[in-house]
Amino acid sequence: MLRYLLTSLSVSEIADHLFLSVNTVRTHMRHLHANLGVHRRHEVVEQACALGLLHDAPATRQSSGTVDRHTAFLRAPD
């Protein structure tokens, strides 16, 4: 989810890419805002970068070729 916030995609476009409902994406975004203590989308990205939650690698893919949306956007523990 975090990686998609870097783009200019709308909430409905993000939902389409992740095969989620628009309401689910909005809920995740609301939780990200609350957990990071910010109010705007760009602030979420800034905080996530500062905390090391975003990385430049493409989303990981499972052997079936589908995106593993649960782990694709988080850095592996060091």
C-alpha positions in Angstrom: 0.0 0.0 0.0 2.8 2.4 0.9 4.4 2.1 -2.5 1.2 3.2 -4.2 1.1 6.3 -2.2 4.2 7.4 -4.0 2.3 7.5 -7.3 -0.3 9.8 -8.5 -2.9 7.0 -8.7 -6.3 7.6 -7.3 -7.8 5.5 -4.5 -9.9 3.6 -7.0 -6.9 2.9 -9.2 -4.9 1.7 -6.2 -7.8 -0.6 -5.3 -7.8 -2.0 -8.8 -4.1 -2.7 -8.7 -4.3 -4.5 -5.3 -7.6 -6.3 -6.1 -9.2 -4.6 -3.1 -12.3 -2.5 -2.6 -12.1 1.2 -2.5 -13.4 1.2 1.1 -10.6 -1.2 2.1 -7.9 1.1 0.6 -9.4 4.1 2.3 -9.4 2.2 5.6 -5.8 1.3 5.2 -4.9 4.9 4.3 -6.8 6.1 7.3 -4.9 3.7 9.6 -1.6 4.8 8.0 -2.4 8.4 8.7 -3.4 7.7 12.3 -0.4 5.4 13.0 2.1 7.9 11.6 0.4 10.9 13.1 0.0 12.8 9.8 -2.9 14.3 7.9 -1.8 14.3 4.2 -0.7 11.6 1.7 2.7 13.2 1.1 3.3 13.3 4.9 2.7 9.5 5.1 5.3 9.0 2.4 7.8 11.3 4.2 7.3 9.5 7.5 7.5 6.0 5.9 10.7 6.9 4.2 12.2 8.4 7.4 11.3 5.2 9.3 12.7 3.0 6.5 9.4 1.4 5.6 9.7 2.0 1.9 12.3 0.6 -0.5 13.0 1.0 -4.2 12.8 -2.7 -5.1 9.8 -3.9 -7.1 7.0 -5.8 -5.4 8.0 -9.4 -4.6 6.2 -12.0 -6.6 5.1 -15.4 -5.6 5.9 -18.5 -7.7 2.5 -18.2 -9.3 3.5 -14.7 -10.6 1.0 -12.8 -8.4 2.1 -10.0 -6.2 2.3 -10.8 -2.5 0.5 -7.7 -1.4 1.1 -8.5 2.3 4.9 -8.2 2.2 5.6 -6.5 -1.1 5.9 -3.0 0.4 7.8 -3.6 3.6 11.5 -3.9 4.0 12.6 -7.3 5.3 13.8 -7.2 8.9 17.5 -6.5 9.2 
